[in-house]
Amino acid sequence: MKIAELADLLLQAGAARQVANGRELAIEIGRLLKDRPAREAMGEAAHQVVLENRGAVKRTLGLLAPLLS
């Protein structure tokens, strides 16, 4: 999986926020430091993305094996 694909998955799941510059990053960090439920929700969303994509390399290799034989 490419970094951009992973970033998209995390953004779509609510596990990440995209910022345009350092000022926006500072604002977002400050917001998250003050909002425990938001931090926890993002963490849980990230964990779910990891669980849903666990074994992706193994599945991909399994699909490619017949083609490489």
Phi and psi in degrees as a GROMACS rama.xvg file:
@    title "Ramachandran Plot"
@    xaxis  label "Phi"
@    yaxis  label "Psi"
@TYPE xy
-82.3536  156.162  LYS-2
-56.9732  -43.468  ILE-3
-61.9451  -38.3181  ALA-4
-66.3269  -42.6305  GLU-5
-63.0831  -43.7067  LEU-6
-59.5474  -43.5179  ALA-7
-61.7966  -43.3293  ASP-8
-60.1668  -45.3443  LEU-9
-65.4914  -41.1444  LEU-10
-64.117  -45.5659  LEU-11
-63.7397  -32.6123  GLN-12
-82.8041  -8.01856  ALA-13
80.9761  17.9314  GLY-14
-94.5579  -0.275585  ALA-15
-152.535  160.642  ALA-16
-126.306  142.29  ARG-17
-101.173  131.891  GLN-18
-123.844  156.109  VAL-19
-95.425  -19.7435  ALA-20
-161.708  179.105  ASN-21
-62.3872  -35.6447  GLY-22
-64.1309  -46.6182  ARG-23
-63.12  -37.1197  GLU-24
-62.3428  -45.7474  LEU-25
-60.7718  -41.7312  ALA-26
-63.1738  -45.2457  ILE-27
-64.9787  -42.1654  GLU-28
-61.623  -45.598  ILE-29
-59.6393  -42.2431  GLY-30
-61.7455  -45.2911  ARG-31
-68.1432  -35.2899  LEU-32
-63.5559  -29.2449  LEU-33
-90.6289  -13.6366  LYS-34
-120.822  83.9821  ASP-35
-58.162  -45.1401  ARG-36
-58.2442  -38.0373  PRO-37
-65.4058  -42.8276  ALA-38
-60.1976  -46.2723  ARG-39
-64.8299  -39.2132  GLU-40
-65.2125  -41.4421  ALA-41
-63.9561  -42.0945  MET-42
-62.2072  -43.2331  GLY-43
-65.9  -39.8791  GLU-44
-63.0409  -41.4882  ALA-45
-63.5058  -42.5264  ALA-46
-60.488  -40.791  HIS-47
-64.3215  -40.2979  GLN-48
-60.8092  -42.9471  VAL-49
-61.6452  -47.344  VAL-50
-61.1205  -41.5167  LEU-51
-69.4082  -21.7731  GLU-52
-110.456  7.34338  ASN-53
-64.4064  134.188  ARG-54
82.7996  12.7194  GLY-55
-62.1873  -39.591  ALA-56
-64.7008  -43.8971  VAL-57
-62.4074  -42.9508  LYS-58
-64.1552  -41.03  ARG-59
-64.3726  -45.2215  THR-60
-62.005  -37.3909  LEU-61
-62.1497  -36.9048  GLY-62
-72.9851  -32.632  LEU-63
-82.0082  -26.5299  LEU-64
-51.8358  -49.3325  ALA-65
-61.9879  -31.8096  PRO-66
-74.1662  -26.8971  LEU-67
-89.1677  -11.5643  LEU-68
